[in-house]
Amino acid sequence: MILVTNYRLKPYLPKAEIKKLMDAFATHGAGPGVSHNYVTADGNQGVTISDTEDVAGSYRNLLNYGEWMEFDSKLMLPIEVAAPLIYDFLG
């Protein structure tokens, strides 16, 4: 499964809190199957792309960072899988 997670730092984090976040990342790392992790140039948000069957493990990993970040995760379907379902739905 492809899991895309957008993340955003909570507003107005002081440098000391960002340091704690980076320490947590050094300890826990990325979730299962993360192949890409991009951060915006302003450093306030980013996106990870994972190829994993371990969605529960991905969720568990996000819990390590909830004190400092907000998340929006979506399971993605390849268009080759989605298109036949759409056509079937349309009749």
N, C-alpha and C positions, 0 to 999 in steps of 0.2 A: 504494500500500500504506500502511496505517496501522501505524506502529511506536510502541509505548509503551515507554518506558525509565524504570524506577525507579532512582534513584541515592541513595546514602548516603555521607556523609563517613566516611572511615576514623576510627576512634576516637582521641580524644586528640590531635587536630591542634593544635599551637601556633599562635598568631596569625600568626607569621611564615610558616607553611606555608599558612594560609588566604589570606594576602596573595598568595603565589605562585600559588595556585589562581585567585584573582580576576584576577591579571595574565595568566595563561594564557587565561582566558575573554575578557578584553579583546582579546587577540591573535587567538584562534582562533574565538571565538563559538560559536553553536549549530550543530548539524549540519544537513545538507540537509533542507529541508522542515519544520523545527520550527515549529509554529503556536502551541503553548502550552508554557510552562515554568513550573511551579509549585514553590515552595519551602515546606516546612512552617514554621509559626510559630516552632518552636524552632531552625530553620536547619540541622538535621542531615541532612535528606533532601529529596527532591523527585521530580518526575515530568515528563518531556517527552512531548509527543504530536507525531508527525511524519506528514506525508502526503508520501511520497517513494517513488520507484522506486530510489533510490540507497542501497540498504542498505549496500553496501561503503563509500560515502562517510560514512554515519552511523557505521559501525564505526571508520573512520579517524579521525573527529572524536573519538570516545570515547577513543581512545588518547592524546589530548592531556591527559586528566584522570585517567588510571589511577593516577598517583602519589598522588593524594589521595582518590579516590572508588572505590566499588564499584558495579557496574551489573547490572541484570537487564532485558533487552530482550525484547519479545514482538511478533511480527507478529500483527496482528489482522485478522479477517474480519468484514465486515458481516453481521448476522444474516440478511439477505436472501440472502447467498451461502452461509452455513453451514447454515441450516435445510434446504434441499433435499439437501445432502450427508448430513446426519444422517438424514433420512427415507429416502434411498437406502440408507444403511448398515443401517438397521433393517429394510429389506425391505418 
